[in-house]
Amino acid sequence: MKDRTPPAPVSRRDALRRLGLTFAAVPLTRLVSACASGGANAGVDTTSVEDTAEADTATADTASPDSEAADTAAVGWATGGTAAMSGDYADPFDGGAGTACALVCAMTLGPCYAQTAQRQDVTEGHDGLPMRLALRVVDESCAPVAGAEVDIWHTAPEGLYSGSDAIDFCTGGDATQRAHQWFRGVQTTDADGRVDFDSCFPGWYAGRTIHIHFTVRLGSDAYVTSQLFFPDDLADDIIGTQPLYDARGPRDTTNQNDSVISGDSVGDYTVDWERQSDGALLAWKTLVIRSSLGASLCTA
C-alpha cells in the first residue's frame, strides 16, 4: 500500500548541510531487457475423444508457463502514471547479494538537488510510463544495511526537474515544475536493506543520458552520492514510442557519449529491468556503500 502520510519536507539547506562539502553542487557541463484451436471430426469414438481431451489438457498444462511468458511479453508499456500500477511484482533480489560486492563510486550531486519528502510514490499524480524503482543497500561484505536513507531525484517525462527552490536551469523557469516536488523522494531501508520508489520513467535533456540521482545517508552523514542509468535500447524504445516521450523527439545523448559517466564504466551503474504484466517498468539495483566514513570513497 502506498504511503499517504503527508510528506515531511526536508529543506534544501538542511539536505545540503547533511551531504557536506564533499558533495557540494557543481555545475553540470552539459545539460537504465496457446491457445490451440482444433475441431473434432465426426465419427470419432468415445475413447478417442477422451484420449484427445486428456492429451489437450496435458499439452495445455505443459505450455502454461510459456503462454504466461508470451502474454507478459505481448503487454505494451502502460501509461497514466503510478495509478496504472498493480504493485504485485516479484522480488528482484530473491537471489541474495552474493559474496562479491563492489563499492558504488561517487558522481556529482549536480545543480538540481532541491527540497524533498519522505514517500514511496514520488509522482504527485504526474502522468508517464509507471516505474517501480527497487534499490537494495549493502556494505562491502554484502550484508544488508538497515535504517539507511535513500534520497532520489530525476526529471519528469518532459525533461525538467521540479522544485520552487531549484534553479531555473533545472526547471526551465516553468511555473508548473516550480510549483511541485514531483520525482523527488526519500525512503528508509528495511531489514533487508531495501527501499521501493513508485515513479515514472525519466525524460531526457540536452547533454545528458537518462539518469537518476541518489544519495545514501546513515544518520546525518552521506556515504555516497551517485547516479543510475538505463540500457540505451530500453531508453530509445520508450523515448521513441511512448506518449509524453515521443513528442519530444530523439535524445541527443546516450550512455556512450554522456558528460558524467564514461561508456566503459556505465555498465556498473545501469539498472536491471523487466516489463511487468500491467505494463509498468520494474527497475532494480544493489547499491554497495563503504562500511565507514573513514574508508576511502572512489570516484566514477
Secondary structure, DSSP 8 states (H G I E B T S, - for coil): ----S---EE-HHHHHHHH-GGG-----S------------TT--HHHHHHHHHHHHHHHHHHHHHHHHHHHHH-----SGGGG-------TTTT---S------B----TT---EEB-SB-STT--S-EEEEEEEEEETTS-B-TT-EEEEE---TTS----TTS-HHHHTT-HHHHT--TTEEEEE--TTSEEEEEEE----BTTB-SEEEEEEEETTEEEEEEEEE--HHHHHHHHHHSTTTGGG---S--TTS-SSS-TTTGGGGB-EEEE-TTS-EEEEEEEEE-SSTTS---B-
